Amino acid sequence: MTRVIYINGQYRPYDHAFVHAEDRGFQFGDAVYEVIEVAAGKLVDEPRHMARLARSLRELHMSSGPTPAAWALILRETVRRNRVRDGSVYLQVSRGAAPRDFLFPEPGTPLTVVCLARAIDPAPGWATAEKGIRIITRPDPRWARCDIKTVMLLPASLAKEDAKAAGAQEVWFVDQDGYVTEGGSSNAWILTDSGHLVTTPATKAILRGVTRMTVLDCCKQLGVSFEERRFTIDEAKTAREAFITSASNLVMPVSAIDDVPIGNGNGGTVARDIRANFHSLAALT
Ligand code: PDD
């Protein structure tokens, strides 16, 4: 089967899907994106992802692009044409192509819209969740608007390479005062000794994760108490459980942070319970 990529109104074969060399996304990181999970052929939490995309575009003074109905069609058609049942769909929108200039191009310059879908076997993720993932920590080097989901992912890419070299699967960024902000591509959570879930408040220092929002809904449904407050890396290392959330990892227990085992060192049961309930509480459309 030939995989296809949606690009500016056309579905093109993978090897023939190109953006212009002077695309603002390429030259300035002037682009935003969303990663939406596809589960059993349905989009997971599409309304929240699309609301966040609209906000990212607004915050960067980009035009809103296609209508909501057109976005919905692009996502579904890309999933359908690539025959993805389980996996993810990736949507990226840049300010368009224009001669290189720090200032924005002429109003009316068309956005560059790219959508691709990828099949991912869910089984390895579930197997990993049985033992948990290892985390390393790094000082948070990113800009002050991490609430906007831009493609400026080099700090995360470098830190994740460090994690890989250390035999870990994710990095947690830590601010100057020792507080955990978030993961390289996920939100950070702990479970305290007294059984409260804690996650960093959704300020401009972190991405307001869609999975995070749905897990907060799960907590309400399951009667799990939670707090949105900052927590230090020292508190995390002595927590009963720790886990990460993202569209690509769902809810993933953490077994160790900087080689310090968390709980029994196999990932926690509360995290696994939330993971098991996640799809029944998310919006599948
Ligand atoms: N990353 N924080 C950061 C920095 C992220 O990049 C992500 C998602 C999240 C979790 O957000 P959500 O629950 O909406 O996926 C938090 C995506 C999956 C990625 O870049 O691949």
Boltz pocket constraint, residues with backbone or C-beta under 6 A from the ligand:
constraints:
  - pocket:
      binder: B
      contacts: [[A, 35], [A, 146], [A, 182], [A, 183], [A, 184], [A, 185], [A, 186], [A, 187], [A, 206], [A, 207], [A, 208], [A, 209], [A, 210], [A, 211], [A, 212], [A, 245], [A, 246], [A, 247], [A, 248]]
      max_distance: 6.0
